[in-house]
Amino acid sequence: MAIDWTILDGIQKIFGGSFMDWLMPKITVLGNGGIVWIIIAVCLILTKKHRKAGFLVLIGMLLGLIIGNGILKNVVARSRPCWINKDWQMLISIPKDYSFPSGHTQASVIAATILTLYKKKWGMVVIPLTVIIAFSRLYLYVHFPSDILGGAVLGITIGALTYVYGTKILKIKKE
C-alpha cells in the first residue's frame, strides 16, 4: 500500500496546481453514475444502425454496478485515501461508499471496451476519455492507484464478456 501513497503524492507534485484543481472536478463529474456513458449509450440506442451497441453498453454497466459497486466494494470495504488522510484539502464532496474498485473507472472501462470492440475507430475517443476520468479520481484523492487498476481489470473483463456473449445473443455483426 506504500506504493499507492507514493503515486498519489507524486501525482500532486507533478500535476497539482490551480488549473488542474479547476479541471479535475469537472472531468470526474462525467463519470458520476456513469452519466457520460449512459448518454452515449442512449444516443446509440436512438440510431437504428448502432442500437445494439448502446444496449450492450447499458447491460455491461448494469453488470458492473452489481458486481463492482454492489458486491466487491462492500466485501473488500477499503477506506478511501481522503478518509485516512483527513488533512487533505478536498475539491469535491467526500464519497460515502468504499474505495475498491473504482466505480468511475470500472464503468468507463466497461463502456470503452464494448465500444472499441464494436467499432475500433471509436476507441480513439473513448479510451482517452476513460483514462482522463480514471486519472481524475487519483488527482482528487478519492481512490488509490490499486483501486483504479482493480476497476480497469474488472471493467475489461465485464466489457469483453458482455461484448462476446451479447453479440452472440443479439446477433451483432462486427463493424
Buried (B, 14 or more C-beta within 10 A) or exposed (E): EEEBBEBBEEBBEEBEEEEBBEBBBEBBBBBEEBEBBBEBBEEBBEEEEBBBBBBBBBBBBBBBBEBBBEEBBEEEEBEBBBBEEEEBEEBBEEBEEBBBBBBBBBBBBBBBBBBBBBEEEBBEEBBEBBBBBBBBBBBBBBBBBBBBBBBBBBBBBBBBBBBEEBBEEEEBEEE
